[in-house]
C-alpha cells in the first residue's frame, strides 16, 4: 500500500503535466553573464504561476491506471496493470503487467515500455430529456416522453473517470510465455546480507 501511494504521487505529477523549471537564456537581461551561472529565481514560476487550476481532458489520474485491464490483438485479456515506473525527470517509462490465469499462462509480472501500449475508451450512450409526445385529440393513450440518447466524448469520459477503459498490447500468447519475469531493484541492505564474510575474518558492516 505504501509503495502504491509513493509512486502514485510521483506518477500523478508526470501524467498531470509539469511546468519546465529550466533556466532561461537569451532573455535580454544585461546584468546576466552568458557564460556564468544563472539565478533560478529569474526563470522559475512563482506565485499563481506555480499552480494548475484544472485537469485537462488528455490527463489521467495516475493511481487509477493500476488495475486497468490489458488485452491482446485478438481482444482477449492478458492481465492487469500492476505498476507504472517513472524516471527522475517525471517521464513515464515502464508499465508492469501481471499475467496469470489468462491464455493458459503461469502467474508472473512482465514489463513493457509505456509507449508500447495503446489505450481505448468507448463512448457511452446517455439518455437525454425530450418534451412529452402530444397524442392526437380523442386518443385514449396517455401522453408520454420518447427516450432519446446521446453519445459521450471518449476523451471527456477518460478525464472524468481518471483512466482509460483498457490497454492494448500487440503480443502473442507465445511471446508472453517466453517473456522474462520483471525484477525490481533489490535493497542495498539485502545485498549486504548476502555478502560472504571478509577474508581477514573481520565482521561485515552493520546496518540498522
N, C-alpha and C positions, 0 to 999 in steps of 0.2 A: 504494500500500500504506500509506504514512504517513497519507494522508488518511482511509483507511478506519479505521485504528487510532484516529486522533484523534476522529472523530465517533462511533465505536463506544463509546469510553469515556464521552463525554458522553451519548449516547443511552441507554446502558445504565443510567445513573443515572436518566434520565427514565422509562424503561419499568419498571425495578425498583422505582420508587416513591421518594419522598424525604420526609423529615420537614419540617414547617413550622417554620422557624427564626425566625419573625417575633417582634416584641416583644409582650409581654403587657401588657394594660391591665386596670384594674379588678380587680387580684389581691388587694386588701386590704392592700397594703404601705403603712403610714402614712408612711414616710420618702421615698416617691417622689412627686414633683410630677406632677399630672395634665397640666400643660402643658409641663413640662420634658422634656429628653431622658431616655431610659431606658437602663439598663445592660443590654447584650445578654447578659451572663453570667447575668442573672436568668431568662431565658426559653430560652436555647439549651441543648439537651440536652448532658449531659456524661457521661463515663464509659461505662458499659454502655448507657445510653440512646441513645448516638450510633450504635450498630452494629445491623445487622439480621442475625439469625441464619440465616434460611432464606428461600428463594424461595417466593412464593405461587403458587397454581395459575393465577391470572389475569395472570401476568407472563411476558413473553417475554424472550429474550436478544437484545439489540439487534444485534450483528454478524450473527446468523443470519437476520435479516429480509432482508438483501441476498441476492438470488438466488431469493427466493420467486416463483413464477410468478403472473402476473396474468391473469385471464380475463374475457371479456366476458359479457353477459347470456345469450348462447347457449352458454356454457361452452366457447368457443373461445379459445385462448391469444392474448393481446395482446402480452405481453412479460414482462420480469422486473424486479423491484425492483432499482435500482442504487444508490440513496442515500436517506437519510432526514435531513431537516433539522429542527433544534430551535431554539427561541428561547433567550434568555439566562436565562429563568426555568425552563428544563427542560421546557417544553411541546413536544410533537411537532407540527410544523406541516405539513410537506410531504413527499410521497413522490415521488421521481424514478423514472420508469419508462422503461426502454429498450425501444423498439419497433423492429421491423425484421425482415423475413423472415416476418412474420405478416400474413395478410389482404391480401397484396399491398402492404404499406406500405413506404415507404422508411425507412432507418435514422435514428432521431433519439431525443432524450430529451424526454419531456414530464413535467410535474409537476402533481399534484393535491393538494388538502388531504387530510391523513391520514384525516379523518372521512368522506371520500367513498368510502373502501374498506370493503368487508365482508370478513370473514375466515372461512374454513371449515377445519375439521379433521374428518375422518371417524373414526368408531370403528373399532378394529381387532378382528378375531376372533383370539383367542389360545387355544391348546389348554390344557385343564385335565386333571389326572390323575384317573382314576377307578379303583375297585378292579376286579381281573380278573373277567370274567364266568365263573361256575361252570357248566360243562356238566353235563347230566344224567348220572347214573351209567351206565356202559357206553357212553358216547358215544366215538366214535373221534376226535373233534376235540380238539385241544389247547386248554386254557384261554387266553383272550386278553382284552386290555383293549379296551373300547369307547371310542373317542375322543370327547371332548366339548369344546365350545368356549364361551368367554365373551367378551362384547364389552367393550372398554376404554372408559373415560370420556374423551371428546374433550378436556376441559379438562386432565386429567392427562397425556394424550398430548402436548398442546401444551407444557405446562410441562417435561416430561422431555426432549423433543427441542429445546425452546427457540424454536420458531417454529410458526406455523400451516401447514397443508398448502398453502393457496392464498389469493389475494386476488381479490375480485370487484369489477369496476368497471362501472357501468351506463353505458356509452358505445357508440355505433355505430362501424362502420368509417369512415363519412363524417366523424364528429366527430373521430376520431383523425387522419385525413388533414388536416383543417383546423386541428388544434391547433397552437399555436406551439411551436417548439423552446424548451426551457428553457435559460436563460442563467445561469451563475454570475457572481457579482460579480468584476470584474477587479481585479487587484492595483493599488493606487495607484502602485506603481513603474512598472507597464506604462503607466499613463495619463501619467506624466511623460515617457516616451519618445516619446509621440505628440504632445506639445505642440509648436507651432511656435516658432522662436527668438524671443527678446524683441525688441520693436520698436526698442529702443535699441542692439541689436547685442550686448547682454550675453549671457553664457553662461547656459544653464539650470542650475538647481540640480543638483548632482551627488549621486548616491546610491551606496551601496556596491554 
